[in-house]
Amino acid sequence: IVGMTQERKSGTNQTSFYSTSLDKKHTISSVVGRNYVGGVAGWLDYGSSVHNMIASVDTITSKGAEAYAGAIVGCATEQNAIRNINLKFSLIEGSNYAGGIVGYSDSAPEIKNIISIGDMLSGTTVGGIMSVLTEKMDLQNIYNDIQQISGQTAGGLFGKAEEGFTLNTVSNKIGKLDGTTV
């Protein structure tokens, strides 16, 4: 992504993605892929982070057998951090999993200080923040405003919550929520 920097910390397996400045707005027009698709990273590996970014995403589409689509990250693994993000998106679409911030995570990434405003999320399991919550998670300082979420299993924050979560200063506004299980 133009204006994004990747930094590998010496002696570790950690990678950090960050914007050069909060003053700059990054525009991502269309990202289409088969499995792990995100506006910044398709796959966020162990200990990585995305932070300090203002972004506008038009369309993110994932249509593979393991389709994970997220406005910022398609799939996040262990000990990830996503913070200080101001995001606007038009369409996030995954044939399996779709999330307004993260398509899917097999752990509980740190998600805080997020403003997410979007038009449409669509997939089989869909959530305004993340499709499936697999571990206990704390959400801090989140403003989520999405016009429509549509999927077989759909939710304003999470499409499916397998574990509990704590909300600390969270505003969640969903215009229309469509699904078999909501």
Number of C-alpha atoms within 10 A of each C-alpha: 12 9 12 15 12 13 12 12 10 8 6 8 11 16 20 18 20 18 21 13 12 16 10 12 15 20 16 18 13 12 19 17 17 16 23 27 32 31 30 22 20 24 21 27 18 15 17 23 20 24 20 19 25 19 23 20 23 19 19 27 29 29 20 15 10 14 25 35 42 36 37 26 27 33 27 29 17 16 16 23 20 23 21 19 22 19 22 21 25 18 21 32 30 33 22 24 34 42 37 36 28 33 37 30 23 13 17 20 25 16 23 21 19 24 19 22 20 24 17 20 31 27 30 20 29 37 33 31 28 29 33 28 24 16 16 14 17 15 19 17 17 22 17 22 20 23 15 18 30 24 26 16 22 29 26 25 23 22 30 19 17 12 12 11 14 11 12 12 12 17 12 14 15 17 12 12 16 15 18 10 12 18
